[in-house]
Amino acid sequence: MNRLKSKPPLISKSIIERAKKLNTTLIADALHDSNTGVMDYKIKPVSSGMKVIATAMTVDMRAGDNLILHQAIYAGSEGYVLIADRKGHKENAYLGELMAGTAHAVGLEGIIIDGFVRDKEALCELGFPIFAKGFTPKGPCKERPGEVNTTITCGGVTVHPGDLVIGDEDGVVVVSQIKIEDVFSKAEKKLAYEQKRLEEIAEYGRNHKKGDTEGVIEPSWLKNKIGNFNM
């Protein structure tokens, strides 16, 4: 049985560049209507400042066993992030300093695990983007294979090989390739709105310090929303 399927096509550079101007909060808001794509809040970067924007390579591991994760790392390359399911297992770490260093060396953009890792100090020093639920010193076994590049669930989100994955300080979001244009359109619109609001807030603050109390700072949608409850 071939447990290592071919890598999915990389997401285009133009999409990646657009994604770099966004963040997980904007994407999550754009995904709100579909109620999918936002991973469990416990999956966070192991160190502050870690970010990843890449094409998903999925790893279907056996509980407590990281054998297939080793294989996936050596099959990885630039532009890809490994997304690994750990089957709800909480007793073992799935990677540490050596595997993270190897993933960095082969060019992978990061690793996201619905589970635990170890060697926190070394991982923080390396700076390679690792997202996980926490740490434990107990290592895994390496006895049973899994599968690479098959549909998995990670952090409560269904992930397909080739999906767009964005991770930052707030967590991880996943966008299906067929939804990218729609999601990005909504996220970019929200970004423009937020930038405008920040400018309005800053201007109001400057005027307020000068003693100018005219004008309003509340957004127009607030009055409309509150008005609906008063009807």
Buried (B, 14 or more C-beta within 10 A) or exposed (E): EEBBBEBBEBBEEEBBEBBEEBBBBBBBBBBEEEEBBBBBEEBBBBBEEBBBBBBBBBBBBBBBBBBBBBBBBEBBEEBBBBBBBBBEBEEBBBBBBEBBBBBBEBEBBBBBBBBBBBBBEEBBEBEBBBBBBBBBEEBBEEEEBBBBBBEBBBBEBEBBBBBBBBBBEBBBBBBBBEBBEBBBEBBBEBBEEEEEEEEBEEEBEEBEEEEEEEEEEEEEEEEEEEEEEEE
